[in-house]
């Protein structure tokens, strides 16, 4: 007789397997683009292999995804400066064929075709051998595809487990290696399933044994001892040696928070298996807001910098979040949480929950002990300052009560943002808007369009444990 986990996983597999119709449609579009490019490139005698890569090539894709990867694989003697001509060629082909296109950027530019709502990334790269140093960030992808295919040929049924794990990660919001997510890439998800042999084996180990900075997985046993691995990849929350490149941690993008979310969700799944772990929520769970206390939430809204790559925008936005946190701590506003959201078109919104948005006009300031060599300097600084009381001695220290420089969080941030903003955000500071929300009514009145974003930030509850444990 099947246990509850087996029943749930069988039901979940039906959700994550693409239909035959969807397989035919997706492969048909991908092959059509490959054929079109092969004809155009052979006409111009451009020597490269054009092939489908990524999850479509490996047959590990999820039915809801609309992304297709096609790689142009060039020999190593192809001049890198000619990639610009290749990009122009791809744009011309799209224009001739009536295909909508978008120029995108990673380490180097690539082109995305939009065909029947499918997003087809066409990426130039170089052909390299396993273990060989890549010339561009994309060069390893064909090796990754070949490696996973070789392992799946031995155990084709693992495709279902890979799909289960990918959907599990997506529902948790930790699928993707981009800075926005700092989660698990599709390739990493595949490697973990290949290593553990099934979805449930992986989840059990995650729940029972995984701890940040204590997880080291070397599928192909490239290294003979753990100490060498730790030294090479120090400070990584999780280390998974890339089978095709032992100098690379395939899990380098995973943050402590994303890893911790996977650990907690795995524990809960084993405790209370449920199909909800494989279904996207229809709407965010909101309980009775009248019962909730409401710490002040500072909303800083920036216009979106149009010409920047999303990875750059997210990287700088998260760096700014850390700087804001440090400023708020330094000036005693006691931040509880900070987050960033963006529609990647018009706005970037930084949210900060603080213990208080206003302080008393005065603060107690401790100076050095009377026996310190710095005590006279402290006395000289404050003795003629009419804005403070003291200096006077308390116990063995000289202290003052002085006027606080910033006793309003909005005034503090307006003064500090120009000083702490990263490069591209400095240009946006003059056009940013700072608002302090003090009630749920403020959320509905001022930010109804991103209400769910703000409610998530306020309530700080993940739907997958709220719905399952029925917390109220």
Secondary structure, DSSP 8 states (H G I E B T S, - for coil): ---HHHHHHHHHHHHHS--HHHHHHHHHHHHHHHHHHHHHHHHTT--EEEEEEHHHHHT---TT--EEEEEEEE-TTS-GGGHHHHHHHHHHHHHHHT-EEEEEESSSEEEEEEETTEEEEEEEEE---TTS--SSTTTTHHHHHHHHHHHHHH-TTHHHHHHHHHHHHHHHT-B--STTT--B-HHHHHHHHHHHSSHHHHHHHHHHH--TT-EEE-TT---S-HHHHHHHTTT-SEEEEETTEEEEETTTT--HHHHHHHHHHHHHHHHS--GGGGS--SS-----GGG-----EEEEEEE--TTS-HHHHHHHHHHHHHHHHHHHHHTT--EEEEEEEE-SSSEEEEEEEES-SB--SEEEEEEEETTSTTHHHHHHHHTT-TTEEEEEEETTEEEEEEE-S--BHHHHHHHHHHHH--HHHHTTGGG-EEEEE-SHHHHHHH-GGGHHHHHHHHH---HHHHHHHT--
